[in-house]
Amino acid sequence: MAIGATGGIGRTVVLILLTVILVGLLYSGGDTAARGARAFAHRLAGDTGERAVVLAGQAIRSVALGVVLTALVQSILAGIGLWVCGIPHAGVLSAFAFVLGIAQIGPLPVLAASILWLYWIGSSGWAITLLVWTVPVISLDNVLRPILIRRGVELPILLIMAGVIGGLITFGVVGLFIGPVVLAVTYTLAREWVNTGPAPTEPSPRETPLGV
């Protein structure tokens, strides 16, 4: 079991490194790739396909800004609280809190374990201080993340968050961006299809049921 766990961690690290390298390569030629994707989508589905590609890019940018930046802010604030309260290896715990934030768990497990440890060693004052600091830190994602996500794409926040959580459960870390893109594009195309359809006609007096 330990070997399997180590292998899983190693595989995850390799995938993250490959993802970072691939993102760097794509970012260096991002403008060319974006123009190519929009041209290809326009060739397939006209203006609708091009709008879908643009919307997908906006959804990815918004989720990255909302999820990653919120996790970063929370982990930094958690690290400050851990360092002030004298928790050993505060930097490592902050990095772990950042990973938990990306995974949509948040820094609560790290902070809660630190509070219990402070109580266990008899530092009740610092434990209470860290507890008071924990409340706004773990509540920050309920305020900051929706604001950041909504700045980049005009879609229902529940739709975006459902895509984030569902994609994370289904595809792992990559699903953070796959889920919102799929839901955002599907929602937009379905709404456009409904709005461009023929308008419903009102029934004539002879077709109206009696008593209505």
C-alpha positions as CSV (number, residue, x, y, z in Angstrom):
1,M,0.0,0.0,0.0
2,A,2.8,2.4,0.8
3,I,4.5,1.7,-2.5
4,G,1.2,2.3,-4.3
5,A,0.7,5.6,-2.5
6,T,4.2,6.7,-3.3
7,G,3.7,5.7,-6.9
8,G,0.5,7.7,-7.0
9,I,2.2,10.8,-5.6
10,G,5.1,10.4,-8.0
11,R,2.7,10.1,-10.9
12,T,0.9,13.2,-9.8
13,V,4.1,15.2,-9.5
14,V,5.2,14.1,-13.0
15,L,1.8,15.1,-14.4
16,I,2.0,18.5,-12.8
17,L,5.5,19.1,-14.2
18,L,4.4,18.0,-17.7
19,T,1.4,20.3,-17.4
20,V,3.6,23.3,-16.4
21,I,5.9,22.6,-19.3
22,L,3.0,22.3,-21.7
23,V,1.4,25.5,-20.4
24,G,4.7,27.3,-20.8
25,L,5.0,26.1,-24.4
26,L,1.5,27.1,-25.2
27,Y,1.8,30.4,-23.5
28,S,4.8,31.4,-25.6
29,G,2.7,31.0,-28.7
30,G,-0.6,31.8,-27.2
31,D,-1.7,34.4,-29.7
32,T,-1.0,32.1,-32.7
33,A,-2.8,29.2,-31.0
34,A,-5.8,31.3,-30.1
35,R,-6.2,32.6,-33.7
36,G,-5.8,29.1,-35.0
37,A,-8.5,27.7,-32.6
38,R,-10.9,30.5,-33.5
39,A,-10.4,30.0,-37.2
40,F,-10.9,26.3,-36.9
41,A,-14.0,26.8,-34.8
42,H,-15.3,29.3,-37.3
43,R,-14.7,26.9,-40.1
44,L,-16.7,24.2,-38.3
45,A,-19.7,26.2,-37.0
46,G,-19.4,29.8,-38.2
47,D,-19.8,32.6,-35.7
48,T,-21.4,30.3,-33.2
49,G,-18.3,28.1,-33.1
50,E,-16.0,31.1,-32.7
51,R,-18.1,32.4,-29.8
52,A,-17.9,29.0,-28.2
53,V,-14.1,29.0,-28.3
54,V,-14.0,32.6,-26.9
55,L,-16.4,31.6,-24.1
56,A,-14.3,28.6,-23.3
57,G,-11.2,30.8,-23.0
58,Q,-13.0,33.2,-20.7
59,A,-14.3,30.3,-18.6
60,I,-10.8,28.9,-18.2
61,R,-9.3,32.3,-17.3
62,S,-12.1,33.1,-14.8
63,V,-11.8,29.7,-13.0
64,A,-8.0,30.0,-12.9
65,L,-8.3,33.5,-11.5
66,G,-11.0,32.6,-9.0
67,V,-9.8,29.2,-7.8
68,V,-6.0,29.6,-7.9
69,L,-5.9,33.2,-6.6
70,T,-8.3,32.4,-3.8
71,A,-6.3,29.4,-2.8
72,L,-3.1,31.4,-2.9
73,V,-4.6,34.2,-0.7
74,Q,-6.0,31.7,1.8
75,S,-2.7,29.8,2.0
76,I,-0.7,33.0,2.6
77,L,-3.1,34.2,5.3
78,A,-3.1,30.7,6.9
79,G,0.8,30.7,6.8
80,I,0.9,34.1,8.5
81,G,-1.4,32.8,11.3
82,L,0.7,29.6,11.7
83,W,4.0,31.5,11.8
84,V,2.7,34.1,14.3
85,C,1.3,31.3,16.6
86,G,4.6,29.4,16.5
87,I,3.6,26.4,14.5
88,P,6.6,24.4,13.3
89,H,7.2,24.1,9.5
90,A,4.6,26.9,8.8
91,G,5.9,27.2,5.2
92,V,5.3,23.5,4.4
93,L,1.9,23.6,6.0
94,S,1.1,26.7,4.0
95,A,2.0,24.9,0.8
96,F,-0.2,22.0,1.8
97,A,-3.0,24.4,2.5
98,F,-2.6,25.8,-1.0
99,V,-2.9,22.3,-2.5
100,L,-6.1,21.8,-0.4
101,G,-7.4,25.1,-1.6
102,I,-6.9,24.1,-5.3
103,A,-8.7,20.8,-4.5
104,Q,-11.7,22.9,-3.2
105,I,-11.1,21.6,0.4
106,G,-9.6,24.7,1.8
107,P,-7.0,25.3,4.5
108,L,-9.4,24.2,7.4
109,P,-7.7,20.7,7.9
110,V,-4.3,22.3,8.4
111,L,-5.6,25.1,10.6
112,A,-7.8,22.8,12.7
113,A,-4.9,20.3,13.2
114,S,-2.6,23.2,14.3
115,I,-5.2,24.5,16.8
116,L,-5.6,21.1,18.3
117,W,-1.8,20.8,18.6
118,L,-1.6,24.1,20.4
119,Y,-4.2,23.0,22.8
120,W,-2.4,19.7,23.3
121,I,0.9,21.3,24.2
122,G,-0.8,23.7,26.6
123,S,-0.7,26.9,24.5
124,S,-4.4,27.8,25.0
125,G,-3.9,31.5,24.3
126,W,-2.2,30.9,20.9
127,A,-4.8,28.2,20.1
128,I,-7.6,30.7,20.7
129,T,-5.8,33.3,18.6
130,L,-5.4,30.9,15.7
131,L,-9.0,29.9,16.0
132,V,-10.1,33.5,15.7
133,W,-7.8,34.0,12.7
134,T,-9.1,30.8,11.1
135,V,-12.8,31.9,10.9
136,P,-12.3,34.8,8.4
137,V,-9.6,32.8,6.5
138,I,-11.8,29.8,5.7
139,S,-14.8,32.1,5.0
140,L,-12.8,34.1,2.4
141,D,-13.5,31.7,-0.5
142,N,-17.2,32.3,-0.2
143,V,-16.7,36.0,-1.0
144,L,-13.5,36.3,-3.0
145,R,-13.9,33.4,-5.4
146,P,-17.3,34.2,-6.8
147,I,-16.3,37.8,-7.3
148,L,-13.1,36.8,-9.2
149,I,-15.0,34.3,-11.3
150,R,-17.8,36.6,-12.3
151,R,-15.4,39.3,-13.4
152,G,-14.3,37.2,-16.4
153,V,-17.5,35.5,-17.6
154,E,-21.1,36.4,-17.3
155,L,-22.6,33.1,-16.3
156,P,-24.5,31.9,-13.3
157,I,-22.0,31.4,-10.4
158,L,-23.8,28.1,-9.4
159,L,-23.1,26.8,-13.0
160,I,-19.4,27.6,-12.7
161,M,-19.0,26.1,-9.3
162,A,-20.9,23.0,-10.3
163,G,-18.5,22.6,-13.2
164,V,-15.5,23.2,-10.9
165,I,-16.6,20.6,-8.3
166,G,-17.9,18.1,-10.8
167,G,-14.8,18.4,-13.0
168,L,-12.5,18.0,-10.0
169,I,-14.3,14.8,-8.9
170,T,-14.4,13.3,-12.4
171,F,-11.0,14.4,-13.9
172,G,-8.9,15.5,-11.0
173,V,-7.0,18.8,-11.0
174,V,-7.4,19.2,-14.8
175,G,-11.2,18.9,-14.3
176,L,-11.1,22.3,-12.5
177,F,-11.0,23.8,-16.0
178,I,-12.6,21.1,-18.1
179,G,-15.9,21.0,-16.1
180,P,-16.6,24.8,-16.2
181,V,-15.7,25.0,-19.9
182,V,-18.1,22.1,-20.8
183,L,-21.0,23.6,-18.8
184,A,-20.4,27.1,-19.9
185,V,-20.3,26.3,-23.6
186,T,-23.2,23.9,-23.3
187,Y,-25.3,26.5,-21.4
188,T,-24.5,29.3,-23.8
189,L,-25.2,27.2,-27.0
190,A,-28.4,25.9,-25.6
191,R,-29.6,29.3,-24.6
192,E,-28.7,30.7,-28.0
193,W,-30.5,27.8,-29.7
194,V,-33.6,28.4,-27.7
195,N,-33.6,32.2,-28.3
196,T,-33.1,31.9,-32.0
197,G,-35.9,29.5,-32.5
198,P,-39.4,30.5,-33.8
199,A,-41.4,32.6,-31.3
200,P,-44.3,30.7,-29.7
201,T,-47.6,31.6,-31.2
202,E,-50.6,32.4,-29.1
203,P,-53.6,30.1,-29.6
204,S,-56.6,31.6,-31.5
205,P,-59.9,32.0,-29.7
206,R,-61.3,28.9,-31.3
207,E,-58.3,26.8,-30.1
208,T,-58.5,28.1,-26.5
209,P,-60.0,25.4,-24.2
210,L,-63.3,26.2,-22.6
211,G,-63.2,27.7,-19.2
212,V,-59.7,29.2,-19.7
